[in-house]
Amino acid sequence: AISTDFYLNHKLALKMDLPTERETILHFFDQIRKVEPSMDRFRRYDEELALESSQRHDEYRWLSLRRTSIRTGHVNPQAMPQGYDFHRMVLKVAPYYLSISPLDVDYLELTFGFDLECKANHDGVVFNALYGDTPMAELLQVPDGRILDVQPVLGVSLTERGDIQAYFEIKTRKKNRRGDARRYKHEPISLFLTVRRYGSVQNIDALASIFDDLGEHAETLATERFVPNLLTPIARQITSSSA
């Protein structure tokens, strides 16, 4: 309700290169399209092959293959269970079409992304929302100064071993070398909550349960930490700046 767009992204990072044979890739993408018929747009980018649904609608899905990773995204899912289903399906299908071994797994990562529409200075909004009444505020209060770059990334380990980690990140819009962002005034402030689990797996079928575990961690952090302490203060500052 707070954000303009919400998306669930997932990444399966591997230690070895994925297959590049034409028949293998097309067979895999065809299988995904059978399950999700709306994903009928095959695209080639720099070092990436992608299968996407139309972005003309608010809700859409995408899948991309890079040299050592599989990435999936579901933008504006109607409900959280539906948002998870697409990622689980790819995790179930990919190992068998792309010959992924349990030893090959480097890490899995789940990201909650929130876009906030903001016409005011993005970095100024983030700075005032998060640092306005703290000692950090004194750091950038220079004569004739203007806030140019405030994009914090904070990380925390969720386990004693450090194999499960969470990251909180803010991305403001692009600027030219003088700090002018007028060319990008329609781009949002983006906030990300990422939970990552390192290490290989004992059985390739365990990927789905690991993904579910990441979802539980992410939802708890989003409810108890991310929304009240990061998303809401920035959303309120955007409203205040527009008033």
C-alpha positions in Angstrom: 0.0 0.0 0.0 2.9 2.3 0.6 5.0 1.7 -2.4 4.4 2.4 -6.1 5.7 -1.0 -7.2 6.6 -4.1 -5.2 8.6 -7.1 -6.5 10.0 -10.4 -5.4 13.3 -11.3 -7.0 15.3 -14.5 -6.5 18.9 -15.5 -7.5 20.5 -18.9 -7.6 24.3 -18.4 -7.8 26.4 -21.2 -9.1 30.1 -22.0 -9.0 30.4 -23.4 -12.5 29.1 -22.0 -15.8 25.7 -22.8 -17.0 25.2 -24.7 -20.3 25.2 -22.5 -23.4 24.0 -25.0 -26.0 21.1 -23.5 -28.1 18.9 -26.6 -27.8 19.4 -26.8 -24.0 18.4 -23.2 -23.4 15.5 -23.2 -25.7 14.1 -26.4 -24.2 14.4 -24.9 -20.7 12.6 -21.7 -21.7 9.9 -23.6 -23.6 9.2 -25.6 -20.4 8.9 -22.4 -18.4 6.5 -20.9 -21.0 4.3 -24.0 -20.8 3.8 -23.3 -17.1 3.6 -19.5 -17.5 2.1 -18.9 -21.0 2.4 -15.1 -20.6 6.2 -15.4 -20.6 6.6 -15.4 -24.4 9.2 -12.7 -25.0 12.7 -14.1 -25.5 15.4 -11.4 -25.3 19.2 -11.3 -25.5 21.1 -8.7 -23.5 24.8 -8.3 -22.7 25.9 -11.6 -21.2 22.3 -12.5 -20.4 19.4 -14.4 -22.0 16.0 -13.6 -20.7 12.4 -14.8 -20.9 9.8 -12.2 -20.0 6.1 -11.5 -19.9 4.7 -8.2 -21.3 5.6 -5.1 -19.1 2.5 -3.3 -20.3 0.6 -4.7 -17.3 1.4 -3.8 -13.7 2.0 -7.5 -12.9 4.7 -9.3 -14.9 7.4 -12.0 -14.5 10.9 -12.4 -15.9 13.7 -15.0 -15.9 17.3 -14.5 -16.9 20.3 -16.8 -17.3 23.8 -15.4 -16.8 27.1 -17.2 -16.9 26.9 -18.5 -13.3 23.4 -17.5 -12.1 19.7 -17.9 -12.6 17.6 -14.9 -11.7 13.8 -14.6 -11.5 11.5 -11.8 -10.7 7.7 -11.3 -10.1 6.6 -7.7 -10.2 3.4 -6.7 -8.3 2.2 -10.2 -7.5 -1.5 -10.2 -6.4 -0.5 -12.0 -3.2 2.6 -13.2 -1.5 2.0 -17.0 -2.0 1.5 -16.3 -5.7 4.7 -14.3 -5.8 6.6 -17.2 -4.3 5.1 -19.9 -6.6 6.9 -18.7 -9.7 10.4 -18.8 -8.1 9.7 -22.3 -6.6 8.7 -23.6 -10.0 11.9 -22.4 -11.6 14.0 -23.9 -8.8 12.2 -27.2 -9.3 12.7 -27.3 -13.1 16.1 -25.6 -13.7 18.4 -28.2 -12.1 17.1 -31.0 -14.5 17.2 -28.9 -17.7 20.5 -27.1 -16.9 22.4 -30.0 -15.1 22.8 -28.2 -11.8 24.5 -30.3 -9.1 24.1 -29.8 -5.3 27.9 -29.1 -5.1 27.5 -26.4 -7.7 25.3 -24.2 -5.5 27.1 -21.1 -4.2 24.2 -19.2 -2.6 20.5 -18.5 -2.9 19.1 -15.0 -2.4 15.6 -13.6 -2.1 14.9 -9.9 -2.5 11.9 -7.8 -1.6 12.0 -4.6 -3.7 9.9 -1.4 -3.1 9.8 1.5 -5.5 8.6 4.9 -4.1 7.6 7.6 -6.5 9.4 10.8 -5.5 9.7 14.1 -7.3 11.8 15.8 -4.7 15.6 15.4 -4.4 16.0 11.7 -3.7 19.2 11.9 -1.7 17.9 14.8 0.4 14.7 12.9 1.2 16.6 9.8 2.3 19.1 11.9 4.3 16.4 13.8 6.1 14.3 10.7 6.8 17.2 8.6 8.2 19.8 11.0 9.5 18.0 14.3 10.1 18.1 14.2 13.9 21.4 12.3 14.4 25.1 13.3 14.6 25.4 12.2 10.9 23.4 15.3 10.0 26.4 17.6 11.0 28.7 15.8 8.6 27.1 17.2 5.5 26.0 20.6 6.7 28.5 22.6 4.8 28.0 26.3 3.6 26.2 26.4 0.2 26.2 22.6 0.2 23.7 20.3 -1.3 23.2 16.6 -0.6 24.5 14.6 -3.5 24.6 10.9 -2.6 22.9 9.0 0.2 22.6 5.3 -0.7 23.3 3.3 2.4 23.8 -0.5 2.4 23.6 -2.2 5.8 24.2 -5.9 6.4 23.6 -8.3 9.3 24.3 -12.0 10.0 21.2 -13.9 11.0 23.0 -17.0 12.3 26.1 -17.6 14.4 27.8 -19.3 11.5 27.1 -16.4 9.2 25.7 -18.6 6.5 22.4 -16.6 6.4 22.7 -12.8 6.0 20.4 -9.9 5.4 21.0 -6.6 3.6 19.1 -3.4 3.6 19.8 -1.1 0.7 18.5 2.2 -0.8 19.0 3.3 -4.4 18.4 6.8 -5.5 18.1 8.0 -9.1 21.0 8.7 -11.4 22.7 12.1 -11.5 25.1 13.9 -13.7 28.6 14.8 -12.5 27.3 18.0 -10.9 24.6 16.2 -9.0 21.7 17.3 -11.3 19.0 14.6 -11.5 16.3 16.4 -13.6 16.8 14.0 -16.5 15.8 11.2 -14.2 13.0 12.9 -12.3 10.5 10.1 -13.1 12.6 7.4 -11.6 11.7 6.1 -8.1 13.6 5.7 -4.9 14.2 1.9 -4.6 14.5 0.1 -1.3 15.7 -3.5 -1.1 15.6 -6.2 1.6 17.8 -9.1 0.6 18.2 -12.4 2.5 21.0 -14.6 1.3 22.0 -18.2 2.2 25.5 -19.4 1.4 26.7 -23.0 0.9 26.1 -26.0 -1.2 23.1 -28.3 -0.6 22.9 -32.0 0.2 20.2 -32.7 -2.3 19.1 -30.6 -5.2 15.4 -31.0 -4.1 16.3 -29.1 -1.0 16.4 -25.8 -2.9 12.7 -25.3 -2.5 12.8 -25.7 1.3 15.8 -23.3 1.5 13.8 -20.8 -0.5 10.9 -21.1 1.9 13.2 -20.5 4.8 14.5 -17.3 3.1 10.9 -16.2 2.6 10.2 -16.6 6.3 13.3 -14.6 7.3 12.5 -11.9 4.8 8.8 -11.6 5.9 9.8 -11.3 9.5 12.5 -8.7 8.8 10.1 -6.8 6.6 7.4 -6.7 9.2 9.5 -6.0 12.2 12.4 -4.0 10.9 12.3 -2.9 7.3 8.9 -1.4 7.0 8.7 0.5 10.3 12.4 1.6 10.4 13.2 2.3 6.7 10.3 2.2 4.3 7.8 4.2 6.4 10.1 7.1 7.4 11.2 7.6 3.8 7.6 7.4 2.6 6.6 10.0 5.2 9.4 12.3 4.2 8.4 12.1 0.5 4.9 13.1 1.5 6.3 16.0 3.7 8.5 17.2 0.8 5.6 17.2 -1.6 3.3 19.1 0.7 
